[in-house]
Structure formats: structure tokens, C-alpha cells
Amino acid sequence: MKPIALSAHYDGEKIELDEPYPLTENAHLVVVVLPQDDERQDWLRLSAQQLARAYGSNEPDYTEADLRK
């Protein structure tokens, strides 16, 4: 079986997949606990600000002719 990322949540008692997926019995899983949404939103906002700063409105528009082979 190839590795696959599945969304899930903890309901206070057990971990539940957000969408059905056929798991085999005794399938090996890795669980990653993500930060709360408020912290995640802060990181997304910071990322967007840095991208806007790096690629501001002064950034020239590049054409295919500007690309090197």
C-alpha cells in the first residue's frame, strides 16, 4: 500500500477519519497533531504577507521569452 494522507479529527473519545477510506486490519498509521486553527491562521497570514512582500506590485511580468532552456 502506498502512503496516503487522510484528514481526521479527534471527537474527545476517538480519532475519526473525515471521509471514509478502506483501511486493512492492523494497518500502520502515523498521527500528526496539527496546531489549533487560530495559530494556523496566524502562520497562513504571515506566509501571505511575506509572499506579497517578495512578489509585490513592482515585480515585472515575465514572459516565456524570459525563460532559459
C-alpha positions in Angstrom: 0.0 0.0 0.0 1.3 3.4 -0.9 1.4 6.1 1.8 -1.6 8.4 1.7 -2.5 11.5 3.8 -6.0 11.4 5.3 -7.8 14.2 7.1 -9.2 13.2 10.5 -10.3 14.8 13.8 -10.5 13.8 17.5 -14.0 13.9 18.9 -13.0 13.7 22.5 -13.0 9.9 22.6 -11.5 8.6 19.4 -9.8 9.6 16.2 -12.3 9.6 13.2 -11.5 10.0 9.5 -13.2 13.0 7.9 -14.0 10.8 4.8 -14.4 7.1 4.5 -11.3 5.2 3.4 -10.8 1.4 3.3 -8.1 0.5 5.8 -6.8 -3.0 6.2 -6.8 -4.6 9.6 -3.7 -3.7 11.6 -2.7 -1.0 9.1 0.3 1.0 10.3 -0.6 4.7 10.8 1.3 7.9 11.7 -0.7 10.5 13.5 0.3 14.2 13.3 -1.4 16.6 15.7 -1.8 20.0 14.0 -1.8 23.3 15.9 -5.2 24.9 16.7 -6.8 26.8 13.8 -6.0 30.2 15.4 -2.3 29.5 15.3 -2.6 28.1 11.9 -4.4 31.2 10.6 -1.5 33.3 12.1 1.0 31.3 10.1 -1.0 31.5 6.9 -1.4 35.3 7.3 2.4 35.6 7.9 3.1 33.5 4.8 0.8 35.6 2.7 2.4 38.8 3.9 5.9 37.5 3.1 4.8 36.3 -0.4 3.2 39.7 -1.1 6.4 41.4 0.1 8.6 39.2 -2.1 6.3 39.5 -5.2 5.0 43.0 -4.8 3.2 45.1 -7.4 6.6 46.4 -8.7 7.6 42.9 -9.8 8.0 42.8 -13.6 5.8 40.4 -15.6 7.9 37.7 -17.1 7.1 36.1 -20.5 8.1 32.8 -22.0 10.9 34.6 -23.8 12.5 35.4 -20.5 12.8 31.8 -19.6 16.1 29.9 -20.3 16.1 26.5 -21.8 
